Amino acid sequence: MNLIENNMRTYKGDLRWTPSKVIRILANTKYMGYQLPEKSKVIDTVRKKKVLTHIEPVKDVLDANGNLIEKGNLVRISCEPIVSEETWWKAYDRRMSRSSKGSENIKGRKSGLRVSADALGRKAYCSCGYCLSRQYTHTATETKSATYRYKCRWQVDHASKYTIEAALKENNVVCDNPAVSDVKLWLCEKQVFSYVFKNGKSAVLHALEIIEHCKQEEEVLEDGTSLQTLKSRRDELKKKRKKLLALSLEDDYDMNDYKELKAEIDDEIATIDDSIAHFEIEKAKQQKKVFNIEDIRQRLNTIINLREYKVSDEVIDMFVERIIYRGVVDGNDEFVWVMNLSGECTDTSAKYKIRGYDKDYADSLKSDKNFNIVARMLIPMEECKRFCQEEAGRRFKKKYWNPITIKIAIA
């Protein structure tokens, strides 16, 4: 353990580190210079009995200019922080991704949001919308490591032929995508990271700049009205109000008509102002400048070890948003790798979890129009065979393999 090796002592002055002691340190907001109020409450004033509220820290939400949009529940204290806020929140996000606190309590038991211990299991999804669950195909022996496959969760939950027949009769979804072996995903991840961090850096950056430019130009409200149309209409109303004021100064103009028309104009201008203000707030919240090109350029210059037969779990957590397996398309296994180039470790298992099949959502996963695709590549059977035998050290069974199509997209 690094704490013991580096002679880092506990608050008692010994080296007896336990998981609970480490968790208490990681969860302490004072290390970054903040206090979390109301962590406990008094339930018995006579005996002064307190209980923990188990509230979680919420950080302030700022726009691109550093202006406060939404206030969190932390209070700054007058002590020198030991770690930066960025480092503390990264540790918090990593810890919460492995915690059961986010699980739902159903009939007295935790259910619904168990996080996979496998990085690919946290990122891989079927084109029907369900996640791909990792399953043993062969357990480990003294000479060989365990082998796995990734199977659609719908198929895992509805493996019985009777439930499939019932689904067919009800015209519900029946997902028939084949399971994906771990070797296929290892081959894909090596190809993807080789492209993104080596040969394809300039292409990715160019695509990001185009996407960023398009997003910056998007100034459309939720109802489809453009921001420029609203501003033009507001200018017209202001001109109309000035003309109306000039008419009201004439002796023969009815003042009641003036007040009525002016009130209508003022109301419409106020409505337009509210719509524009709401749009600006939402724009700041969503941070329209979604790509920091300089930060991404630094990430792309990160040294990634691609000499092994697979990429490390930490790199998958840092740079992959999700992987969508579309099954066999035109004779090829098709994957969409959606990359998150912020370089922050994120768990997306809860973000993309579905409660039930939704056809519109499933169709959206199968359409390239819904992804910012920056590159396409094909892995032929010869390369699949070579990688499987020479790098992964597995038997190559041709009936389980197809050429692989990979589409790289940016989140």
C-alpha positions in Angstrom: 0.0 0.0 0.0 1.5 3.4 -1.0 0.4 5.1 2.2 2.4 2.6 4.3 5.3 2.4 1.9 5.6 6.2 2.0 5.4 6.2 5.8 2.1 8.3 5.8 0.6 7.9 9.3 -3.0 8.0 10.4 -4.4 10.6 12.8 -3.4 8.3 15.7 0.2 8.3 14.5 0.4 4.7 13.4 0.4 3.0 10.0 -2.8 1.0 10.5 -4.7 2.1 7.4 -8.1 0.6 6.8 -10.6 1.2 3.9 -12.9 3.2 6.2 -10.1 5.6 7.2 -9.2 6.2 3.6 -12.8 6.8 2.6 -13.3 9.3 5.5 -10.3 11.3 4.1 -11.5 11.2 0.5 -15.0 12.3 1.6 -13.8 15.2 3.7 -14.5 18.5 1.9 -12.3 20.5 4.3 -9.3 19.2 2.4 -10.2 21.4 -0.5 -11.2 24.3 1.7 -15.0 23.8 2.0 -17.3 22.8 4.8 -20.5 20.7 4.2 -23.2 22.0 6.6 -26.0 19.9 8.0 -24.1 16.6 7.9 -25.9 15.6 11.1 -29.1 16.6 12.9 -30.3 16.3 16.5 -33.2 13.9 17.0 -33.3 14.0 20.8 -32.6 17.4 22.4 -32.6 15.9 26.0 -30.0 13.2 25.3 -28.4 15.3 22.6 -28.6 12.4 20.2 -27.4 13.1 16.7 -27.8 11.1 13.5 -26.0 11.5 10.2 -28.1 12.9 7.3 -25.9 11.3 4.6 -26.2 14.4 2.4 -23.8 14.6 -0.5 -21.8 17.6 -1.5 -23.0 19.6 -4.5 -20.6 22.0 -6.2 -21.5 25.4 -7.7 -22.4 25.5 -11.4 -20.6 28.3 -13.3 -20.9 29.4 -16.9 -18.0 29.8 -19.3 -17.2 33.3 -17.9 -17.1 32.1 -14.3 -20.5 33.5 -13.3 -22.6 31.6 -10.8 -25.6 29.8 -12.4 -26.6 27.5 -9.6 -25.5 27.5 -6.0 -24.3 24.3 -4.4 -24.4 23.3 -0.7 -20.7 23.9 0.2 -19.4 26.8 2.3 -15.8 28.1 1.9 -13.8 28.1 5.1 -10.7 30.1 6.1 -8.1 27.4 5.9 -5.5 26.6 3.3 -6.7 23.7 1.1 -4.5 20.6 0.8 -5.7 19.5 -2.6 -7.2 21.4 -5.5 -11.0 21.4 -6.1 -10.5 19.7 -9.4 -8.5 16.8 -7.8 -11.0 16.5 -5.0 -14.0 16.3 -7.3 -12.3 13.8 -9.5 -11.7 11.5 -6.5 -15.3 12.1 -5.4 -16.7 11.1 -8.9 -14.5 8.0 -9.0 -15.6 7.0 -5.5 -19.3 7.5 -6.2 -19.1 5.5 -9.4 -18.2 2.5 -7.3 -20.6 3.2 -4.4 -24.0 1.6 -3.8 -25.5 5.0 -2.7 -26.9 5.6 -6.1 -28.7 2.3 -6.2 -32.5 2.3 -5.9 -34.2 0.8 -2.9 -36.8 -1.6 -4.3 -38.8 -3.7 -1.7 -36.1 -3.3 0.9 -33.2 -4.2 -1.3 -30.7 -2.3 -3.3 -31.3 -2.7 -7.0 -31.0 -1.2 -10.4 -27.7 0.7 -10.5 -25.0 -1.8 -9.7 -21.8 -0.7 -11.4 -19.8 -3.3 -13.3 -16.2 -3.9 -12.0 -15.1 -4.1 -15.7 -14.4 -0.9 -17.6 -15.8 -2.2 -20.9 -18.8 -3.5 -19.0 -19.4 0.1 -17.8 -19.2 1.5 -21.3 -20.7 -1.1 -23.7 -24.3 -1.0 -25.0 -26.4 -2.9 -27.5 -28.1 -1.1 -30.3 -31.5 -2.0 -28.7 -30.6 0.3 -25.8 -29.7 -2.2 -23.2 -26.2 -2.6 -21.7 -23.9 -5.4 -22.6 -23.3 -7.6 -19.6 -20.0 -9.4 -19.1 -20.3 -13.1 -18.7 -17.9 -15.9 -18.1 -17.2 -18.2 -21.1 -14.4 -20.1 -19.4 -13.2 -19.7 -15.9 -9.5 -19.2 -15.1 -7.2 -22.1 -14.6 -3.6 -22.3 -13.4 -2.3 -21.8 -16.9 -5.0 -19.7 -18.6 -6.8 -16.6 -17.6 -10.6 -16.3 -17.6 -12.4 -15.5 -20.8 -15.6 -13.4 -21.2 -18.2 -12.4 -23.6 -20.5 -9.3 -23.5 -24.2 -10.2 -24.1 -27.2 -7.9 -24.5 -28.9 -7.4 -21.1 -32.3 -8.0 -22.7 -31.2 -11.4 -23.9 -29.9 -12.2 -20.4 -33.2 -11.3 -18.8 -35.3 -13.0 -21.5 -33.3 -16.0 -22.3 -36.2 -18.4 -22.1 -37.9 -19.4 -25.4 -41.3 -18.9 -23.7 -40.6 -15.2 -22.9 -39.3 -14.7 -26.4 -42.4 -16.2 -27.9 -44.5 -14.0 -25.6 -42.6 -10.9 -26.7 -43.1 -11.8 -30.4 -46.9 -12.2 -29.9 -47.0 -8.8 -28.2 -45.0 -7.2 -31.0 -42.3 -6.2 -28.4 -38.6 -6.1 -28.9 -36.6 -9.2 -29.6 -32.9 -8.4 -29.7 -31.0 -11.0 -31.7 -27.5 -9.3 -31.8 -24.8 -11.9 -31.1 -22.7 -11.7 -28.0 -19.3 -10.0 -28.4 -16.1 -11.7 -27.2 -13.6 -9.8 -25.1 -11.0 -10.2 -27.8 -13.1 -8.3 -30.3 -13.4 -5.3 -27.9 -9.6 -5.5 -27.2 -8.9 -5.4 -30.9 -11.3 -2.5 -31.4 -9.9 -0.4 -28.5 -6.3 -0.8 -29.8 -7.5 0.4 -33.3 -9.5 3.3 -31.9 -6.7 4.6 -29.6 -4.1 4.1 -32.2 -6.1 6.3 -34.5 -7.1 9.0 -32.0 -3.8 9.4 -30.3 -1.4 8.8 -33.2 -2.4 8.9 -36.9 -5.7 10.6 -36.5 -4.9 13.5 -34.2 -5.1 16.2 -36.8 -8.3 14.8 -38.3 -9.9 14.6 -34.9 -9.0 18.2 -34.0 -10.2 19.5 -37.4 -13.5 17.7 -36.9 -13.9 19.1 -33.4 -13.3 22.6 -34.7 -16.1 22.1 -37.3 -18.5 20.7 -34.7 -17.6 23.5 -32.3 -18.2 26.1 -35.0 -21.6 24.6 -35.8 -22.6 24.5 -32.1 -21.6 28.1 -31.6 -23.9 29.1 -34.5 -26.9 27.2 -33.0 -29.2 29.9 -31.6 -32.6 28.3 -31.8 -35.1 28.2 -29.0 -36.9 25.0 -27.8 -40.0 25.8 -30.0 -37.8 26.2 -33.1 -37.8 30.0 -33.2 -34.4 31.5 -34.0 -32.9 34.1 -31.6 -32.3 36.5 -34.4 -36.1 36.4 -35.3 -37.0 37.3 -31.8 -34.5 40.2 -31.7 -35.8 41.5 -35.0 -39.4 41.4 -33.8 -38.4 43.2 -30.6 -36.8 46.0 -32.6 -39.9 46.3 -34.8 -42.1 46.6 -31.6 -39.9 49.3 -30.2 -40.1 51.3 -33.4 -43.9 50.8 -33.4 -44.0 52.1 -29.8 -42.1 55.2 -30.7 -44.5 55.9 -33.6 -47.4 55.4 -31.3 -46.0 57.9 -28.8 -45.7 60.4 -31.6 -49.4 59.9 -32.6 -50.5 60.3 -29.0 -49.1 63.8 -28.9 -51.6 64.9 -31.6 -54.7 66.6 -30.3 -57.3 64.3 -32.0 -55.7 61.0 -30.9 -57.7 59.0 -28.3 -55.5 58.4 -25.2 -57.4 55.3 -24.3 -56.5 53.7 -27.6 -52.9 54.7 -27.0 -52.7 53.1 -23.5 -54.3 49.9 -24.8 -52.0 49.5 -27.8 -48.9 50.5 -25.7 -49.8 47.9 -23.1 -50.1 45.2 -25.8 -46.7 46.2 -27.2 -45.1 46.3 -23.8 -46.4 42.9 -22.9 -45.1 41.3 -26.2 -41.7 43.0 -25.6 -41.6 41.7 -22.1 -42.4 38.1 -23.3 -39.6 38.3 -25.9 -37.2 39.6 -23.3 -38.1 36.7 -21.0 -37.6 34.2 -23.8 -34.2 35.6 -24.7 -33.1 35.8 -21.1 -34.2 32.1 -20.6 -32.2 31.1 -23.7 -29.1 32.9 -22.5 -29.3 31.2 -19.1 -29.8 27.7 -20.6 -27.0 28.4 -23.0 -24.6 29.3 -20.2 -25.7 26.2 -18.2 -25.0 23.9 -21.1 -21.8 25.7 -21.8 -22.1 25.9 -25.6 -18.4 25.9 -25.9 -18.4 22.2 -25.3 -14.9 21.6 -26.6 -11.8 23.2 -25.2 -9.5 22.6 -28.2 -6.3 23.4 -26.3 -7.1 20.9 -23.5 -8.1 18.3 -26.0 -4.8 18.9 -27.9 -2.9 18.2 -24.7 -5.0 15.0 -24.1 -4.2 13.8 -27.7 -0.5 14.3 -26.9 -0.8 12.0 -23.9 1.4 8.9 -24.1 -0.9 5.9 -24.3 0.7 2.5 -24.0 -0.5 0.5 -27.0 2.2 -2.2 -26.9 0.1 -4.6 -24.8 -2.8 -6.6 -26.3 -5.4 -4.4 -24.6 -5.7 -0.9 -23.3 -5.8 -0.3 -19.5 -9.2 0.1 -17.7 -8.2 3.6 -16.5 -7.7 4.8 -20.1 -11.1 3.4 -21.1 -12.7 5.2 -18.1 -10.9 8.5 -19.0 -11.5 8.7 -22.8 -14.5 6.5 -23.7 -18.0 7.8 -23.3 -19.8 4.7 -24.5 -19.5 1.8 -27.0 -22.5 0.9 -29.1 -22.6 -2.6 -30.7 -25.0 -2.6 -33.7 -24.7 -6.3 -34.4 -23.9 -7.6 -37.9 -24.4 -4.9 -40.5 -23.7 -5.8 -44.2 -21.7 -8.8 -43.1 -19.5 -6.9 -40.6 -19.7 -6.5 -36.8 -20.3 -2.8 -36.4 -19.3 -0.7 -33.4 -19.6 3.0 -32.6 -17.0 4.3 -30.2 -18.1 7.6 -28.7 -15.0 9.3 -27.2 -14.9 11.8 -24.4 -11.7 13.7 -24.8 -12.1 15.8 -21.6 -9.8 13.1 -20.0 -11.8 12.9 -16.8 -12.8 9.5 -15.4 -16.5 9.2 -15.8 -19.0 6.4 -15.1 -21.7 6.5 -17.8 -23.5 3.3 -16.7 -26.3 5.3 -14.9 -26.5 8.0 -17.6 -27.5 5.7 -20.4 -29.4 3.1 -18.4 -32.9 2.4 -19.7 -35.9 1.1 -17.8 -37.5 -0.5 -20.8 -37.3 -0.8 -24.5 -38.0 2.4 -26.5 -38.1 2.1 -30.3 -37.3 5.7 -31.0 -34.2 5.5 -28.7 -33.1 2.2 -30.3 -33.5 3.7 -33.8 -31.5 6.7 -32.7 -28.6 4.4 -31.7 -28.6 2.8 -35.2 -28.5 6.1 -37.1 -25.1 7.8 -37.8 -26.9 11.2 -38.0 -27.1 11.2 -34.2 -23.4 11.0 -33.6 -20.5 13.3 -34.4 -18.6 10.7 -36.4 -15.0 11.8 -37.2 -13.6 8.5 -38.6 -14.5 5.1 -40.0 -12.3 2.1 -40.3 -12.5 -1.6 -41.3 -10.6 -4.4 -39.7 -10.4 -7.4 -42.2 -10.5 -11.0 -41.1 -6.8 -11.5 -41.6 -6.0 -8.8 -39.0 -8.7 -10.3 -36.7 -7.0 -13.7 -36.9 -3.5 -12.3 -36.4 -4.5 -10.3 -33.3 -6.5 -13.2 -31.8 -3.7 -15.7 -32.2 -0.5 -13.7 -31.9 -1.4 -10.9 -29.4 -4.3 -12.2 -27.4 -3.1 -15.8 -27.4 -6.5 -17.3 -28.2 -7.8 -19.9 -30.6 -9.3 -18.3 -33.7 -12.7 -19.9 -34.5 -13.9 -18.4 -37.8 -17.6 -19.0 -37.2 -17.5 -16.5 -34.4 -15.8 -13.8 -36.4 -16.7 -11.2 -39.0 -14.8 -8.3 -40.4 -15.2 -5.4 -38.0 -16.5 -1.9 -38.9 -15.5 0.8 -36.4 -17.0 4.4 -36.4 -15.3 6.9 -34.0 -17.5 9.7 -32.7 -16.9 12.6 -30.3 -19.3 13.1 -27.4 
